[in-house]
């Protein structure tokens, strides 16, 4: 069975035998997340991206269609809050 078909079946199945374990399918992903220095690199990259979005929001173009901060706030953040 291909991993993505198993993923789709695990989303609609309530059986524990159908659960998808991404760490077993992708062992490199598990090793990447288990290493502390990788976590620090991911966190640093996310912090830099966050600061860039804030700067875009404060000093970027005032048109909503051209400012990425407006899209991320209204198009990603609020629907994410509603769906969580």
N, C-alpha and C positions, 0 to 999 in steps of 0.2 A: 504494500500500500504506500502510495506517495505521501510525503509528510503533510502536504497542504490539504489533501483529502481527509487525512486523519484530523487535521486542525479543524476543518469544517464540521466533521462529525462530532468532535469533542465540544463544539460550541452548542450543538443542539441536543446532545446526549446528557442524561443525568447519571449514567452508569460510570463508576469509578474506573472500570477497565478501559474505557474509551478516552481517558484523559491524555492530553498531549504534553509530553515532557520535553521542552525545547533544549534543556541541558543535556538530555540523553541523545537527542538528534544532532545537536551542534555542540560537541564537547569544547570546541575552541571558544565559543561564547561563554561557557561556564568558567573556563580558565581566565578569560578576559575580565569578567566581572569579579572573580575571586581575588585578583591581584589589587593590592591597595594603591599602587602607583597609577594604575589605569583609572581608578575611581577619582584620584586627584586630578588627572588630566581631563576627564569628562566634566568634573565640577568646575575646573578653571575655564574650560571652553564655554560651558553654559553661563558662567558669570560674565565672561567677556561679551557673549551674545546678548545677555540681558542688559548690560550697560550700553551697548550699541543701539538696542531698541529704545531704551530710555532717551538717549541722545537724539535719536530720530524723532521721538515724540515731542521733545521739548524744542529742538532747533531745526527740525526737518521742514519740509514743505507743509503749508497750511491746508492744502487740498487733501481731502480724505482719500481720494483715489490714488494719490501718489505717496502717501505716508504709510510705511509698513506697520508702525505702531498702532494705527487705527484698525487695520485689518486684523492684527494679532489680538487686539483687545475685543473687538466686536465679532469677529469671525471665528476665533478659536477659543478664547478664554471663556466667554459667557456660554456658548453652547457646551463647552466642557464642564462647566459648573452645573448646568442644567442636567446633563447626562450622567453626572457622577452622583 
